[in-house]
Amino acid sequence: MEFDYIIIGSGAVGSSLAYQLSKNNKSLALVDIAKTKKPKIKRRYKAPFIDKCTKSYTHSISNVFGGNTELWASKIYLMTKGEIKDWPIEYDELLSHSMQLAKELNINHDELYNHDDIDDSAFFHRAKRSDLGNIFEYFQLSQRKNITCFEQSTLVDVELNNKNSLIKSIKINQKSFKSKKLKVRKAIIFAAGGLGNLCLYKIIIDKVFKKKDRFNYFPIVDHPHISIGKINVKSIARLNRFKNVEDCILVNGKKNKYAFQISPIYLGDKFFRRLEQSFGEEKYSDLILFFIRNFEKFFSRFKRYILIILRKIHRHNTGSLEVWFEEPVNFRSKVSFSKKKWFNGNVQKLDINYKFQKPNYKILKSELDLYTNNKLYDFYEDQLNEENIYTGLKPSCSTPLKSSPENGELNKNCNVKGINNLFMLGTNVYPSVGVTNPTWTLMVLAFRLSKFLKSNFEN
Ligand SMILES: Cc1cc2nc3c(=O)[nH]c(=O)nc-3n(C[C@H](O)[C@H](O)[C@H](O)COP(=O)(O)OP(=O)(O)OC[C@H]3O[C@@H](n4cnc5c(N)ncnc54)[C@H](O)[C@@H]3O)c2cc1C
């Protein structure tokens, strides 16, 4: 089988690329470990490519085409100038692509970009909940005749030309067939998510790049979320603007970047999220999950009443305050390759050692005091510990874009240096992470990459 483009991964990036690249009747293979058919109950699965992982890192996959956009809250916003200051891409270029994409998708770009200054250090914007949902479905990709979907499949090997500078074909494995060879005419794009991409990258490193020890482990950065507690919005002077909106975030604190959001009380109980992930696809999983979710609702209400009786919270409290914040890149947290393999022993698993940096707690506390005039009640300093942190939704910065990459690293066009037709895109290519939800920026980068591919491979 031969295709113009082969894309591995069908999430926000893979589906956006497939939508753009299949427009001129180009043939396209979309390969994903997930299924094309949705299960009856939407849920988070444990990522099969993770072997060992520290407790505070909770990554999951949806196991359906569309990737984690099956699970996301569809909140979209373009990353700000300050957040991408270390990137080898000019902000004006990103902004111009963002405007073009928004126009094409009929989205009001002002809502993804404009913000309202509170003072010279902070501003506020609504983290708009869009109606994008599952991006594979949004673009109706299953109806495109020139896209062939290979479900429950992954790349296991590549065949290169004599100079190792071009991939000629790839081998994929699927559960129901042993392996298939797919020839590629133009380019291959790895779009398997911030962590999934690393498993694919390892295959290329082992096959092509000699200094392997340089690629043994990578940094991993994310947005830690912390639910501070129940709040009475009236008591919080600088956060008053939240009063009448459902979701909004505030960025650029004095010392770090933060996003503050009022959420329904008890949103995001880590215990239940973990419990959900502990179920595989056993016969009665859906039924058990149905009971667990209803119990969770009952439990939340019950807990609320108990706290009111104990005078721990006020019955007029309007929500809980969630804060998430930027983590700078460092090697205290790292992702490395495990000895274990998955997918019939063909692909290496990952070990994740995620450690939140302790000094960040202190900074966060002083920042919170500033924003709330010390009036945030039901907040205890000891809540700022690793146990209460929830992270793992946006694994970032492991293989950053570079303006002068070495062989095997990525240049600013997402091209793996040394292999002219291999590209990679996901949050793993972000040089820094910021606090803005990353997916609109990912879609903009996919739009930018599709233009690059069209002008370099189709003329
Ligand atoms: C609960 C939740 C809420 C979120 N809310 C928001 C939000 O409101 N706003 C926002 O901007 N972001 C949000 N996110 C993050 C958002 O979902 C991701 O940023 C986005 O989906 C990333 O797109 P992607 O294409 O890079 O990766 P993914 O969407 O993760 O897609 C990767 C795809 O690759 C597949 N894959 C993995 N490994 C392989 C392999 N070896 N071979 C083949 N296929 C493979 C996976 O099955 C998956 O389909 C949320 C995430 C979660 C989990």
The ligand as an SDF file (V2000), in Angstrom:
LIG
                    3D

 53 58  0  0  0  0  0  0  0  0999 V2000
   -9.4250   15.3090   30.9000 C   0  0  0  0  0  0  0  0  0  0  0  0
   -8.6720   16.2070   29.9650 C   0  0  0  0  0  0  0  0  0  0  0  0
   -9.1120   17.5150   29.7870 C   0  0  0  0  0  0  0  0  0  0  0  0
   -8.4110   18.3650   28.9320 C   0  0  0  0  0  0  0  0  0  0  0  0
   -8.9150   19.6130   28.7130 N   0  0  0  0  0  0  0  0  0  0  0  0
   -8.2760   20.4370   27.8300 C   0  0  0  0  0  0  0  0  0  0  0  0
   -8.8180   21.7110   27.5170 C   0  0  0  0  0  0  0  0  0  0  0  0
   -9.8810   22.0890   27.9740 O   0  0  0  0  0  0  0  0  0  0  0  0
   -8.1100   22.5020   26.6550 N   0  0  0  0  0  0  0  0  0  0  0  0
   -6.9340   22.1070   26.0880 C   0  0  0  0  0  0  0  0  0  0  0  0
   -6.3480   22.8840   25.3370 O   0  0  0  0  0  0  0  0  0  0  0  0
   -6.4210   20.8760   26.3530 N   0  0  0  0  0  0  0  0  0  0  0  0
   -7.0630   20.0380   27.1860 C   0  0  0  0  0  0  0  0  0  0  0  0
   -6.5620   18.7750   27.4200 N   0  0  0  0  0  0  0  0  0  0  0  0
   -5.3440   18.3740   26.6990 C   0  0  0  0  0  0  0  0  0  0  0  0
   -5.6770   17.9270   25.2740 C   0  0  0  0  0  0  0  0  0  0  0  0
   -6.5190   16.8090   25.3160 O   0  0  0  0  0  0  0  0  0  0  0  0
   -4.3720   17.5810   24.5590 C   0  0  0  0  0  0  0  0  0  0  0  0
   -3.5310   18.7350   24.5780 O   0  0  0  0  0  0  0  0  0  0  0  0
   -4.5680   17.1980   23.1020 C   0  0  0  0  0  0  0  0  0  0  0  0
   -5.4840   16.1420   22.9770 O   0  0  0  0  0  0  0  0  0  0  0  0
   -3.2180   16.7780   22.5310 C   0  0  0  0  0  0  0  0  0  0  0  0
   -3.3700   16.4350   21.1690 O   0  0  0  0  0  0  0  0  0  0  0  0
   -2.3540   15.4030   20.4840 P   0  0  0  0  0  0  0  0  0  0  0  0
   -2.8720   15.1360   19.1220 O   0  0  0  0  0  0  0  0  0  0  0  0
   -0.9640   15.8980   20.6020 O   0  0  0  0  0  0  0  0  0  0  0  0
   -2.3980   14.0950   21.3810 O   0  0  0  0  0  0  0  0  0  0  0  0
   -3.6200   13.1550   21.7570 P   0  0  0  0  0  0  0  0  0  0  0  0
   -4.9170   13.8350   21.6670 O   0  0  0  0  0  0  0  0  0  0  0  0
   -3.2250   12.5020   23.0430 O   0  0  0  0  0  0  0  0  0  0  0  0
   -3.6110   12.0650   20.5810 O   0  0  0  0  0  0  0  0  0  0  0  0
   -2.5610   11.1450   20.4200 C   0  0  0  0  0  0  0  0  0  0  0  0
   -3.1000    9.9280   19.6920 C   0  0  0  0  0  0  0  0  0  0  0  0
   -1.9970    9.0500   19.4150 O   0  0  0  0  0  0  0  0  0  0  0  0
   -2.3350    7.7240   19.7440 C   0  0  0  0  0  0  0  0  0  0  0  0
   -1.1000    6.9940   20.0530 N   0  0  0  0  0  0  0  0  0  0  0  0
   -0.3500    7.0500   21.1820 C   0  0  0  0  0  0  0  0  0  0  0  0
    0.7320    6.2530   21.0450 N   0  0  0  0  0  0  0  0  0  0  0  0
    0.6590    5.7110   19.8180 C   0  0  0  0  0  0  0  0  0  0  0  0
    1.4800    4.8110   19.0870 C   0  0  0  0  0  0  0  0  0  0  0  0
    2.6290    4.3130   19.5810 N   0  0  0  0  0  0  0  0  0  0  0  0
    1.0870    4.4380   17.8450 N   0  0  0  0  0  0  0  0  0  0  0  0
   -0.0570    4.9210   17.2960 C   0  0  0  0  0  0  0  0  0  0  0  0
   -0.8690    5.7820   17.9400 N   0  0  0  0  0  0  0  0  0  0  0  0
   -0.5040    6.1690   19.1800 C   0  0  0  0  0  0  0  0  0  0  0  0
   -3.3160    7.8340   20.8990 C   0  0  0  0  0  0  0  0  0  0  0  0
   -4.1420    6.6980   20.9560 O   0  0  0  0  0  0  0  0  0  0  0  0
   -4.0850    9.1170   20.5210 C   0  0  0  0  0  0  0  0  0  0  0  0
   -5.2260    8.8220   19.7510 O   0  0  0  0  0  0  0  0  0  0  0  0
   -7.2440   17.9040   28.2600 C   0  0  0  0  0  0  0  0  0  0  0  0
   -6.8030   16.5870   28.4380 C   0  0  0  0  0  0  0  0  0  0  0  0
   -7.5010   15.7210   29.2800 C   0  0  0  0  0  0  0  0  0  0  0  0
   -7.0120   14.3050   29.4330 C   0  0  0  0  0  0  0  0  0  0  0  0
  1  2  1  0
  2  3  1  0
  2 52  2  0
  3  4  2  0
  4  5  1  0
  4 50  1  0
  5  6  2  0
  6  7  1  0
  6 13  1  0
  7  8  2  0
  7  9  1  0
  9 10  1  0
 10 11  2  0
 10 12  1  0
 12 13  2  0
 13 14  1  0
 14 15  1  0
 14 50  1  0
 15 16  1  0
 16 17  1  0
 16 18  1  0
 18 19  1  0
 18 20  1  0
 20 21  1  0
 20 22  1  0
 22 23  1  0
 23 24  1  0
 24 25  2  0
 24 26  1  0
 24 27  1  0
 27 28  1  0
 28 29  2  0
 28 30  1  0
 28 31  1  0
 31 32  1  0
 32 33  1  0
 33 34  1  0
 33 48  1  0
 34 35  1  0
 35 36  1  0
 35 46  1  0
 36 37  1  0
 36 45  1  0
 37 38  2  0
 38 39  1  0
 39 40  1  0
 39 45  2  0
 40 41  1  0
 40 42  2  0
 42 43  1  0
 43 44  2  0
 44 45  1  0
 46 47  1  0
 46 48  1  0
 48 49  1  0
 50 51  2  0
 51 52  1  0
 52 53  1  0
M  END
$$$$
